[in-house]
């Protein structure tokens, strides 16, 4: 077993919304991702969990936005239309099912 050093992985993140897989936990992926700018609105066939490690992001939902700061998380339930929206560099851990499929929402 080896320690996972999130700060070292985070230093490799240069392109927004191009995650690095940290590990697999049973049927789930754990990703580290650079959130910066607006990601397209979409929904999934399963739950998705965001945990902010560095910075701040908004998770835009239909009719509201939830701001997440360092060490704050949000569970986005299956079928909920959402998008991350970050004005500055933000690093987040994202947990999602390996079987998760995204469905883009035309806007």
matplotlib code that plots the C-alpha trace (Angstrom):
import matplotlib.pyplot as plt

x = [0.0, 1.1, 0.0, -2.0, -0.6, -3.4, -1.2, 1.2, -1.7, -3.2, 0.0, -0.5, -3.9, -3.6, -6.7, -10.1, -12.5, -10.0, -9.9, -7.1, -8.3, -7.1, -8.4, -11.3, -13.5, -15.6, -17.9, -16.9, -14.3, -12.6, -11.3, -9.3, -10.3, -9.5, -12.8, -12.4, -15.0, -18.5, -19.0, -22.1, -25.4, -25.9, -27.4, -26.4, -28.0, -26.5, -25.4, -22.3, -20.3, -18.1, -15.6, -13.6, -9.9, -8.7, -10.6, -14.3, -16.9, -20.6, -22.7, -25.5, -28.8, -32.1, -33.2, -30.4, -26.6, -24.8, -21.4, -18.8, -15.6, -12.5, -13.4, -17.1, -19.0, -22.3, -24.1, -25.9, -28.6, -29.3, -31.2, -30.6, -29.5, -26.3, -22.9, -19.8, -19.0, -15.8, -14.4, -10.9, -8.8, -10.6, -9.5, -12.2, -12.4, -15.4, -16.9, -19.1, -20.2, -18.2, -21.5, -22.3, -23.4, -23.7, -26.6, -25.9, -28.8, -29.2, -29.3]
y = [0.0, 3.5, 6.9, 9.1, 12.6, 14.8, 17.9, 16.2, 15.0, 18.5, 20.0, 17.9, 19.4, 22.0, 21.5, 22.2, 19.3, 16.7, 14.6, 12.3, 9.1, 8.8, 5.4, 3.0, 2.1, -1.0, 0.2, 3.9, 6.1, 8.8, 11.6, 14.8, 17.5, 21.2, 23.1, 26.4, 28.2, 26.9, 23.2, 22.4, 21.6, 17.8, 15.0, 11.5, 8.1, 7.9, 10.1, 12.3, 13.7, 16.8, 17.6, 20.9, 20.5, 24.0, 27.1, 27.6, 26.6, 26.9, 24.0, 25.5, 23.6, 24.4, 27.5, 27.8, 27.8, 26.2, 27.6, 25.1, 26.3, 24.4, 21.1, 21.4, 18.8, 18.3, 15.2, 15.7, 13.1, 11.0, 12.9, 16.4, 18.8, 20.6, 22.0, 23.2, 26.8, 28.2, 31.7, 30.7, 27.6, 25.0, 21.5, 18.9, 15.2, 13.8, 10.4, 8.7, 5.2, 3.5, 2.9, 6.6, 8.1, 11.8, 13.3, 16.8, 19.3, 21.7, 25.2]
z = [0.0, -0.7, 0.6, -1.7, -1.8, -3.1, -3.2, -5.6, -7.8, -7.7, -9.0, -12.2, -12.9, -15.7, -17.8, -16.2, -15.9, -16.9, -13.8, -12.5, -11.0, -7.4, -6.7, -7.0, -4.1, -4.9, -7.7, -7.4, -8.9, -6.8, -9.0, -8.4, -10.7, -11.5, -11.5, -13.3, -15.4, -16.2, -17.0, -19.1, -17.3, -17.2, -15.1, -14.2, -13.7, -10.2, -7.3, -7.5, -4.5, -4.7, -1.9, -2.2, -1.3, -2.3, -3.5, -3.9, -6.4, -7.0, -7.9, -10.1, -9.9, -11.4, -9.6, -7.1, -6.6, -3.6, -2.8, -1.5, 0.2, 1.3, 3.1, 2.2, 0.2, -1.7, -2.7, -6.0, -6.2, -9.3, -12.0, -10.7, -13.4, -12.2, -13.1, -11.3, -11.8, -10.5, -10.9, -9.8, -9.6, -7.4, -6.6, -5.7, -5.1, -7.0, -6.2, -8.7, -9.7, -12.4, -14.2, -14.2, -17.5, -18.1, -20.0, -21.3, -21.0, -24.0, -22.7]

ax = plt.figure().add_subplot(projection="3d")
ax.plot(x, y, z, "-o")
ax.set_aspect("equal")
plt.show()
